[in-house]
Amino acid sequence: MVDYELHVWGCDKSISVVFPECLAAAWLVTTCIPHEKINIVTSSNTNLSKTGVLPVLLTKDVSYEGFGPISSFILSEFSGKNVIETKDLAQSAVISLIENKLVRVHQFNLYSNLKNYEGYTRKQFKKYLPFPMMYNQPLKLYNVAQDQVRMAGLLPSPPGLFGVFSGSSGPHDEVDEETSEVALSALHERQMTAKSNKRELLRQSKNSLKCLNYLGEILDDIVKLNHQLNPHRPDDTFALIFNESKISVAELLLFAYIHSLTYDGLPDHAIHDYIRLKYSSFADFSQTKINELNQLLDDSAIQPPNSSQVPNLINEVRYRLGY
């Protein structure tokens, strides 16, 4: 008998890489809850959540929204048999590092990096949502990501009175200071285009290097913590940080973000290559754990939404009317 239903972003039996918290929540429930008691539904329907955020865990009486509340409930109900709880300051520090810093790298990689945004992220919403929501949702997330990435210092603030708060309406709206120049001939137009493309490439390269340095600072802290809590390990060895045999909530969330950042389906592999080159032991161990956790998902009850859970126009109207 199914007692719990976890709703996540995704399509059919595939959980979205765009939303790491959904993947982390799916790993958590399949690790802690007997498979016959849990369904994972790739509904991509934020109306099922009071806060408009997925993942959401539905029980008979209460819903839990977001990875933090879901993990707290699961570990209280199932006593952390396979996952250790977030009780000490070190675990809380890692979660804070992920939620306040690593998430900005994730936003940069999937939204501010136009190669990834145009070549992967935006296309995924055509799988998750029907017309016309498939256009509005990625643009809304793009604008939120741009503002937050700018506030983290990974992108320059746009010109204007309000700086980082001036917003943006799309990935191609940043106007170059020389775009007002008028082409005098076909040759001049080609030269202007080539010059503009070169400036844009240099700008993107500069921003990407800044993001990699920011990521490096985060991973340095995680590797340092691993050595501090496990001094018996060789310096070039990475393993579970808080317990030799049980994964922690913090590590589930960490590996979900690493999986997204290094996903093979992304057109730009700069972050994947950077982590592999500079943090090879961490990269190897992370990939091993990610494979193990994904194997649990292969055996679990992932299913598409039923007709009332699909985020289409008819259900949207019903939701707005309170049905």
DRENDO-1510 file (C-alpha; in Angstrom, 1 decimal, always signed):
<recs>
REC; n; res; u; v; w
REC; 1; MET; +0.0; +0.0; +0.0 .
REC; 2; VAL; +1.3; +3.4; -1.0 .
REC; 3; ASP; +1.5; +5.8; +1.9 .
REC; 4; TYR; +3.6; +8.5; +0.4 .
REC; 5; GLU; +3.8; +10.3; -2.9 .
REC; 6; LEU; +6.8; +12.4; -3.9 .
REC; 7; HIS; +6.2; +14.9; -6.7 .
REC; 8; VAL; +9.2; +16.1; -8.6 .
REC; 9; TRP; +10.2; +17.8; -11.9 .
REC; 10; GLY; +10.8; +15.3; -14.6 .
REC; 11; CYS; +9.2; +13.4; -17.5 .
REC; 12; ASP; +8.0; +9.7; -17.6 .
REC; 13; LYS; +10.6; +7.8; -15.5 .
REC; 14; SER; +13.3; +10.4; -15.6 .
REC; 15; ILE; +13.8; +12.9; -12.8 .
REC; 16; SER; +15.0; +16.4; -14.0 .
REC; 17; VAL; +18.7; +17.3; -13.8 .
REC; 18; VAL; +17.6; +20.9; -13.8 .
REC; 19; PHE; +16.3; +20.6; -10.2 .
REC; 20; PRO; +18.9; +18.8; -8.0 .
REC; 21; GLU; +16.7; +19.0; -4.9 .
REC; 22; CYS; +14.1; +16.8; -6.6 .
REC; 23; LEU; +16.8; +14.2; -7.3 .
REC; 24; ALA; +18.2; +14.4; -3.8 .
REC; 25; ALA; +14.6; +13.9; -2.4 .
REC; 26; ALA; +14.1; +10.9; -4.6 .
REC; 27; TRP; +17.4; +9.4; -3.5 .
REC; 28; LEU; +16.4; +10.0; +0.1 .
REC; 29; VAL; +12.9; +8.4; +0.0 .
REC; 30; THR; +14.1; +5.4; -2.0 .
REC; 31; THR; +17.0; +4.9; +0.6 .
REC; 32; CYS; +14.7; +5.2; +3.6 .
REC; 33; ILE; +11.2; +4.1; +2.7 .
REC; 34; PRO; +10.2; +0.6; +1.6 .
REC; 35; HIS; +9.5; +0.8; -2.1 .
REC; 36; GLU; +5.9; -0.5; -1.8 .
REC; 37; LYS; +5.0; +2.5; +0.4 .
REC; 38; ILE; +6.3; +5.3; -1.9 .
REC; 39; ASN; +5.5; +6.5; -5.4 .
REC; 40; ILE; +7.7; +9.1; -7.1 .
REC; 41; VAL; +5.7; +11.1; -9.6 .
REC; 42; THR; +7.3; +13.2; -12.3 .
REC; 43; SER; +4.3; +15.6; -12.4 .
REC; 44; SER; +6.3; +18.9; -12.8 .
REC; 45; ASN; +3.2; +20.4; -11.2 .
REC; 46; THR; +4.0; +23.2; -8.8 .
REC; 47; ASN; +0.3; +23.7; -8.1 .
REC; 48; LEU; +0.5; +20.6; -5.8 .
REC; 49; SER; +2.7; +22.7; -3.5 .
REC; 50; LYS; +1.4; +25.6; -1.5 .
REC; 51; THR; +4.6; +27.5; -2.0 .
REC; 52; GLY; +4.8; +26.6; -5.7 .
REC; 53; VAL; +8.0; +24.7; -5.3 .
REC; 54; LEU; +9.0; +21.0; -6.0 .
REC; 55; PRO; +9.8; +18.5; -4.6 .
REC; 56; VAL; +6.7; +18.0; -2.4 .
REC; 57; LEU; +5.9; +14.9; -0.4 .
REC; 58; LEU; +2.3; +14.2; +0.0 .
REC; 59; THR; +1.0; +12.0; +2.9 .
REC; 60; LYS; -2.5; +11.2; +4.0 .
REC; 61; ASP; -2.7; +14.3; +6.1 .
REC; 62; VAL; +0.1; +16.6; +5.5 .
REC; 63; SER; +2.4; +17.8; +2.7 .
REC; 64; TYR; +6.1; +18.6; +3.1 .
REC; 65; GLU; +7.6; +21.1; +0.6 .
REC; 66; GLY; +11.2; +21.4; -0.3 .
REC; 67; PHE; +14.2; +19.1; +0.4 .
REC; 68; GLY; +14.8; +20.4; +4.0 .
REC; 69; PRO; +11.3; +19.7; +5.4 .
REC; 70; ILE; +11.0; +16.5; +3.5 .
REC; 71; SER; +14.3; +15.2; +4.9 .
REC; 72; SER; +13.4; +16.2; +8.4 .
REC; 73; PHE; +10.1; +14.3; +8.2 .
REC; 74; ILE; +11.6; +11.2; +6.5 .
REC; 75; LEU; +14.3; +10.8; +9.1 .
REC; 76; SER; +12.0; +11.4; +12.0 .
REC; 77; GLU; +9.6; +8.7; +10.7 .
REC; 78; PHE; +12.2; +6.1; +9.6 .
REC; 79; SER; +14.8; +6.8; +12.2 .
REC; 80; GLY; +17.7; +7.3; +9.8 .
REC; 81; LYS; +18.3; +3.6; +9.2 .
REC; 82; ASN; +20.3; +4.2; +6.0 .
REC; 83; VAL; +20.9; +7.9; +6.2 .
REC; 84; ILE; +22.3; +9.9; +9.1 .
REC; 85; GLU; +20.4; +12.9; +10.3 .
REC; 86; THR; +21.6; +16.5; +10.2 .
REC; 87; LYS; +22.4; +17.1; +13.8 .
REC; 88; ASP; +26.0; +18.5; +14.1 .
REC; 89; LEU; +27.3; +21.8; +13.0 .
REC; 90; ALA; +29.5; +20.4; +10.3 .
REC; 91; GLN; +26.6; +18.9; +8.4 .
REC; 92; SER; +24.6; +22.1; +8.8 .
REC; 93; ALA; +27.6; +24.0; +7.4 .
REC; 94; VAL; +27.8; +21.9; +4.3 .
REC; 95; ILE; +24.0; +22.3; +3.7 .
REC; 96; SER; +24.4; +26.0; +4.1 .
REC; 97; LEU; +27.3; +26.0; +1.7 .
REC; 98; ILE; +25.2; +24.2; -0.9 .
REC; 99; GLU; +22.1; +26.3; -0.5 .
REC; 100; ASN; +23.8; +29.6; -0.4 .
REC; 101; LYS; +26.8; +29.1; -2.8 .
REC; 102; LEU; +26.8; +25.9; -4.8 .
REC; 103; VAL; +23.2; +26.7; -6.0 .
REC; 104; ARG; +24.6; +29.9; -7.6 .
REC; 105; VAL; +27.1; +27.8; -9.6 .
REC; 106; HIS; +24.2; +25.6; -10.6 .
REC; 107; GLN; +22.2; +28.6; -11.7 .
REC; 108; PHE; +25.1; +30.0; -13.7 .
REC; 109; ASN; +25.8; +26.7; -15.4 .
REC; 110; LEU; +22.2; +26.0; -16.5 .
REC; 111; TYR; +20.9; +29.6; -17.1 .
REC; 112; SER; +23.7; +32.1; -17.4 .
REC; 113; ASN; +25.8; +29.8; -19.6 .
REC; 114; LEU; +23.9; +30.4; -22.9 .
REC; 115; LYS; +25.3; +27.3; -24.5 .
REC; 116; ASN; +23.7; +25.2; -21.8 .
REC; 117; TYR; +20.6; +27.3; -21.5 .
REC; 118; GLU; +19.8; +27.3; -25.2 .
REC; 119; GLY; +21.2; +23.8; -25.9 .
REC; 120; TYR; +19.7; +22.0; -22.9 .
REC; 121; THR; +17.8; +23.7; -20.1 .
REC; 122; ARG; +15.1; +25.5; -22.0 .
REC; 123; LYS; +14.5; +22.4; -24.2 .
REC; 124; GLN; +13.7; +20.3; -21.1 .
REC; 125; PHE; +10.6; +22.3; -20.3 .
REC; 126; LYS; +9.0; +21.2; -23.5 .
REC; 127; LYS; +9.1; +17.7; -22.0 .
REC; 128; TYR; +7.9; +18.8; -18.5 .
REC; 129; LEU; +5.1; +21.3; -19.4 .
REC; 130; PRO; +2.5; +21.7; -22.2 .
REC; 131; PHE; +1.9; +24.8; -24.3 .
REC; 132; PRO; +2.0; +27.7; -23.3 .
REC; 133; MET; +3.6; +27.0; -19.8 .
REC; 134; MET; +6.6; +25.5; -21.5 .
REC; 135; TYR; +7.7; +29.1; -22.5 .
REC; 136; ASN; +6.8; +31.1; -19.4 .
REC; 137; GLN; +8.4; +28.8; -16.7 .
REC; 138; PRO; +12.0; +28.7; -18.1 .
REC; 139; LEU; +12.0; +32.4; -18.7 .
REC; 140; LYS; +10.8; +33.1; -15.1 .
REC; 141; LEU; +13.5; +30.8; -13.7 .
REC; 142; TYR; +16.1; +32.4; -16.0 .
REC; 143; ASN; +15.3; +35.9; -14.7 .
REC; 144; VAL; +15.5; +34.7; -11.1 .
REC; 145; ALA; +18.8; +32.9; -11.7 .
REC; 146; GLN; +20.3; +35.9; -13.4 .
REC; 147; ASP; +19.5; +38.2; -10.5 .
REC; 148; GLN; +20.8; +35.7; -7.9 .
REC; 149; VAL; +24.0; +35.0; -9.9 .
REC; 150; ARG; +24.7; +38.7; -10.2 .
REC; 151; MET; +24.2; +39.2; -6.4 .
REC; 152; ALA; +26.8; +36.4; -5.9 .
REC; 153; GLY; +29.2; +38.4; -8.1 .
REC; 154; LEU; +29.4; +35.8; -10.9 .
REC; 155; LEU; +27.9; +38.2; -13.5 .
REC; 156; PRO; +28.4; +42.0; -13.8 .
REC; 157; SER; +25.5; +44.1; -12.8 .
REC; 158; PRO; +23.6; +45.6; -15.8 .
REC; 159; PRO; +23.7; +49.4; -16.2 .
REC; 160; GLY; +20.9; +51.4; -14.8 .
REC; 161; LEU; +19.6; +53.1; -11.6 .
REC; 162; PHE; +18.9; +49.9; -9.7 .
REC; 163; GLY; +21.9; +47.8; -10.8 .
REC; 164; VAL; +21.3; +44.1; -9.9 .
REC; 165; PHE; +17.7; +44.7; -9.2 .
REC; 166; SER; +16.9; +46.0; -12.7 .
REC; 167; GLY; +16.0; +42.5; -13.9 .
REC; 168; SER; +16.1; +41.1; -17.4 .
REC; 169; SER; +13.4; +39.7; -19.7 .
REC; 170; GLY; +15.5; +37.1; -21.5 .
REC; 171; PRO; +18.9; +35.7; -22.3 .
REC; 172; HIS; +19.5; +38.0; -25.3 .
REC; 173; ASP; +18.5; +41.3; -23.7 .
REC; 174; GLU; +21.9; +42.6; -22.5 .
REC; 175; VAL; +22.7; +45.4; -25.0 .
REC; 176; ASP; +26.3; +45.9; -26.0 .
REC; 177; GLU; +27.4; +49.5; -25.8 .
REC; 178; GLU; +28.3; +49.5; -29.5 .
REC; 179; THR; +25.1; +47.9; -30.9 .
REC; 180; SER; +23.7; +51.3; -31.8 .
REC; 181; GLU; +26.4; +51.7; -34.5 .
REC; 182; VAL; +24.8; +51.7; -38.0 .
REC; 183; ALA; +26.3; +49.4; -40.7 .
REC; 184; LEU; +27.5; +51.4; -43.7 .
REC; 185; SER; +27.8; +48.4; -46.1 .
REC; 186; ALA; +27.5; +44.6; -46.2 .
REC; 187; LEU; +31.2; +44.2; -45.4 .
REC; 188; HIS; +30.9; +46.7; -42.5 .
REC; 189; GLU; +28.0; +44.7; -41.2 .
REC; 190; ARG; +29.9; +41.5; -41.3 .
REC; 191; GLN; +32.8; +43.1; -39.5 .
REC; 192; MET; +30.5; +44.5; -36.8 .
REC; 193; THR; +29.0; +41.1; -36.3 .
REC; 194; ALA; +32.4; +39.4; -36.0 .
REC; 195; LYS; +33.5; +42.1; -33.6 .
REC; 196; SER; +30.3; +41.7; -31.5 .
REC; 197; ASN; +30.7; +37.9; -31.4 .
REC; 198; LYS; +34.3; +38.2; -30.3 .
REC; 199; ARG; +33.3; +40.6; -27.5 .
REC; 200; GLU; +30.5; +38.3; -26.4 .
REC; 201; LEU; +32.9; +35.2; -26.4 .
REC; 202; LEU; +35.4; +37.1; -24.3 .
REC; 203; ARG; +32.7; +38.2; -21.9 .
REC; 204; GLN; +31.4; +34.7; -21.5 .
REC; 205; SER; +34.9; +33.3; -21.0 .
REC; 206; LYS; +35.6; +35.9; -18.3 .
REC; 207; ASN; +32.4; +35.0; -16.5 .
REC; 208; SER; +33.0; +31.3; -16.7 .
REC; 209; LEU; +36.5; +31.6; -15.2 .
REC; 210; LYS; +35.0; +33.6; -12.3 .
REC; 211; CYS; +32.4; +30.8; -11.8 .
REC; 212; LEU; +35.1; +28.1; -11.8 .
REC; 213; ASN; +37.1; +30.0; -9.2 .
REC; 214; TYR; +34.0; +30.4; -7.1 .
REC; 215; LEU; +33.3; +26.7; -7.4 .
REC; 216; GLY; +36.9; +25.9; -6.5 .
REC; 217; GLU; +36.5; +27.8; -3.2 .
REC; 218; ILE; +33.4; +25.7; -2.4 .
REC; 219; LEU; +35.0; +22.4; -3.2 .
REC; 220; ASP; +38.2; +23.4; -1.3 .
REC; 221; ASP; +36.1; +23.8; +1.9 .
REC; 222; ILE; +34.4; +20.4; +1.4 .
REC; 223; VAL; +37.7; +18.6; +0.8 .
REC; 224; LYS; +39.2; +20.4; +3.8 .
REC; 225; LEU; +36.3; +19.3; +6.0 .
REC; 226; ASN; +36.7; +15.7; +4.8 .
REC; 227; HIS; +40.4; +15.8; +5.9 .
REC; 228; GLN; +39.6; +17.4; +9.3 .
REC; 229; LEU; +36.9; +14.9; +10.2 .
REC; 230; ASN; +38.8; +11.9; +8.8 .
REC; 231; PRO; +42.5; +12.5; +9.5 .
REC; 232; HIS; +43.3; +8.8; +9.1 .
REC; 233; ARG; +42.6; +9.0; +5.4 .
REC; 234; PRO; +45.4; +9.8; +2.9 .
REC; 235; ASP; +45.2; +13.4; +1.6 .
REC; 236; ASP; +44.3; +12.3; -1.9 .
REC; 237; THR; +41.4; +10.1; -0.7 .
REC; 238; PHE; +37.8; +11.2; -0.6 .
REC; 239; ALA; +34.9; +9.2; +0.9 .
REC; 240; LEU; +31.8; +9.7; +3.0 .
REC; 241; ILE; +32.5; +12.7; +5.3 .
REC; 242; PHE; +30.4; +12.1; +8.4 .
REC; 243; ASN; +30.1; +8.3; +8.6 .
REC; 244; GLU; +32.1; +5.5; +7.1 .
REC; 245; SER; +29.0; +3.5; +6.1 .
REC; 246; LYS; +26.0; +5.8; +6.0 .
REC; 247; ILE; +25.4; +8.7; +3.7 .
REC; 248; SER; +24.2; +12.0; +5.2 .
REC; 249; VAL; +21.4; +14.3; +4.1 .
REC; 250; ALA; +24.1; +16.9; +3.3 .
REC; 251; GLU; +25.9; +14.5; +1.0 .
REC; 252; LEU; +22.8; +13.5; -0.8 .
REC; 253; LEU; +22.2; +17.1; -1.6 .
REC; 254; LEU; +25.8; +17.7; -2.5 .
REC; 255; PHE; +25.9; +14.7; -4.9 .
REC; 256; ALA; +22.7; +15.8; -6.6 .
REC; 257; TYR; +24.2; +19.2; -7.4 .
REC; 258; ILE; +27.4; +17.6; -8.6 .
REC; 259; HIS; +25.4; +15.3; -10.8 .
REC; 260; SER; +23.7; +18.3; -12.4 .
REC; 261; LEU; +26.9; +20.3; -12.8 .
REC; 262; THR; +28.8; +17.5; -14.5 .
REC; 263; TYR; +25.9; +16.0; -16.5 .
REC; 264; ASP; +27.0; +14.5; -19.8 .
REC; 265; GLY; +24.0; +15.9; -21.6 .
REC; 266; LEU; +25.1; +19.5; -21.2 .
REC; 267; PRO; +26.7; +21.1; -24.3 .
REC; 268; ASP; +29.3; +22.9; -22.2 .
REC; 269; HIS; +31.5; +20.5; -20.1 .
REC; 270; ALA; +33.7; +23.1; -18.6 .
REC; 271; ILE; +32.6; +22.5; -15.0 .
REC; 272; HIS; +32.8; +18.7; -15.5 .
REC; 273; ASP; +36.3; +18.9; -16.8 .
REC; 274; TYR; +37.4; +21.4; -14.1 .
REC; 275; ILE; +36.2; +19.1; -11.3 .
REC; 276; ARG; +37.7; +16.0; -12.9 .
REC; 277; LEU; +41.0; +17.7; -13.4 .
REC; 278; LYS; +41.4; +19.6; -10.1 .
REC; 279; TYR; +39.4; +17.3; -7.7 .
REC; 280; SER; +39.9; +13.8; -9.2 .
REC; 281; SER; +39.4; +11.8; -6.0 .
REC; 282; PHE; +36.3; +13.8; -5.1 .
REC; 283; ALA; +35.0; +13.4; -8.7 .
REC; 284; ASP; +35.6; +9.6; -8.7 .
REC; 285; PHE; +33.9; +9.0; -5.4 .
REC; 286; SER; +31.0; +11.3; -6.2 .
REC; 287; GLN; +30.4; +9.5; -9.5 .
REC; 288; THR; +30.5; +6.1; -7.7 .
REC; 289; LYS; +27.9; +7.2; -5.2 .
REC; 290; ILE; +25.7; +8.9; -7.8 .
REC; 291; ASN; +25.7; +5.7; -9.8 .
REC; 292; GLU; +24.7; +3.7; -6.7 .
REC; 293; LEU; +21.9; +6.1; -5.8 .
REC; 294; ASN; +20.6; +6.2; -9.4 .
REC; 295; GLN; +20.5; +2.4; -9.4 .
REC; 296; LEU; +18.1; +2.5; -6.4 .
REC; 297; LEU; +15.9; +4.8; -8.5 .
REC; 298; ASP; +15.9; +2.3; -11.4 .
REC; 299; ASP; +14.2; -0.2; -9.1 .
REC; 300; SER; +11.8; +2.2; -7.5 .
REC; 301; ALA; +8.2; +3.2; -8.4 .
REC; 302; ILE; +8.8; +6.2; -10.6 .
REC; 303; GLN; +5.7; +7.0; -12.6 .
REC; 304; PRO; +4.1; +9.7; -14.7 .
REC; 305; PRO; +1.2; +11.8; -13.2 .
REC; 306; ASN; -2.4; +10.8; -13.6 .
REC; 307; SER; -4.8; +13.1; -15.5 .
REC; 308; SER; -5.6; +15.3; -12.6 .
REC; 309; GLN; -1.9; +15.9; -11.8 .
REC; 310; VAL; -0.8; +16.9; -15.2 .
REC; 311; PRO; +0.1; +20.7; -15.3 .
REC; 312; ASN; -2.1; +21.5; -18.3 .
REC; 313; LEU; -4.5; +24.4; -19.0 .
REC; 314; ILE; -7.6; +22.5; -17.9 .
REC; 315; ASN; -6.1; +21.6; -14.5 .
REC; 316; GLU; -4.7; +25.1; -14.2 .
REC; 317; VAL; -8.2; +26.6; -14.5 .
REC; 318; ARG; -9.5; +24.0; -12.0 .
REC; 319; TYR; -6.8; +25.0; -9.6 .
REC; 320; ARG; -7.5; +28.7; -9.9 .
REC; 321; LEU; -11.2; +28.0; -9.3 .
REC; 322; GLY; -10.4; +26.0; -6.2 .
REC; 323; TYR; -11.5; +22.6; -7.5 .
</recs>
